[in-house]
Amino acid sequence: MIDFVSLGSVKVPVKDILFIKGEGNYSNIFTQDGRHILSCRTLKYFATMLAEYQFIRPSKSALINPDSIQHIDFKSQKSIRLVNGDVISISRRNVRPLREQFQA
């Protein structure tokens, strides 16, 4: 298991990552201490690299650390609220698989 995500000269501990937001061919990494780190890697790259940590992909443009989830609303908002207050929406296609994953 890797403990750090290496982004050039910056190393970020995996446990400090709240979520990663994809923006085209770039990814914006949001950490617990409030930093935003822009990477030239795609979200797919991070999804495969962090698969062993069970990061959740609620939509095409987000990857969430399961340890940073505060609340999930599958009914009205279809969103995930994180410990820092950010809200990530769940795509229509992923509502059912995520609900089944969290009920198991």
Backbone hydrogen bonds, N-H to C=O, Kabsch-Sander energy under -0.5 kcal/mol:
donor,donor_aa,acceptor,acceptor_aa,energy
5,V,12,V,-3.1
6,S,4,F,-0.6
7,L,5,V,-0.6
7,L,10,V,-3.7
9,S,7,L,-0.6
10,V,7,L,-1.5
12,V,5,V,-2.6
14,V,3,D,-2.2
16,D,13,P,-1.5
17,I,14,V,-1.4
18,L,30,F,-2.7
19,F,30,F,-1.2
20,I,63,L,-2.9
21,K,28,N,-2.9
22,G,20,I,-0.5
22,G,61,S,-1.9
23,E,26,Y,-3.1
26,Y,23,E,-1.4
27,S,39,S,-2.4
28,N,21,K,-3.2
29,I,27,S,-0.6
29,I,37,I,-3.3
30,F,19,F,-2.7
30,F,28,N,-0.5
31,T,35,R,-2.1
32,Q,16,D,-2.3
34,G,31,T,-1.6
37,I,29,I,-2.7
38,L,36,H,-0.5
39,S,27,S,-3.1
46,F,42,T,-1.4
47,A,43,L,-2.5
48,T,44,K,-2.0
49,M,45,Y,-2.0
50,L,46,F,-2.5
51,A,48,T,-0.8
53,Y,50,L,-1.5
54,Q,51,A,-1.8
55,F,50,L,-1.1
56,I,64,I,-3.0
59,S,62,A,-0.7
62,A,59,S,-1.0
63,L,20,I,-2.1
64,I,56,I,-3.3
65,N,18,L,-2.5
68,S,65,N,-1.9
69,I,66,P,-1.0
70,Q,81,R,-2.9
71,H,81,R,-1.9
73,D,79,S,-3.0
74,F,72,I,-0.6
79,S,73,D,-1.4
80,I,88,I,-3.1
81,R,71,H,-3.2
82,L,86,D,-2.8
83,V,68,S,-2.2
85,G,82,L,-1.9
88,I,80,I,-2.9
90,I,78,K,-3.2
91,S,58,P,-2.4
94,N,91,S,-1.0
95,V,91,S,-0.8
95,V,92,R,-0.7
98,L,94,N,-2.0
99,R,95,V,-2.4
100,E,96,R,-2.5
101,Q,97,P,-2.1
102,F,98,L,-2.3
103,Q,99,R,-1.5
104,A,100,E,-1.2
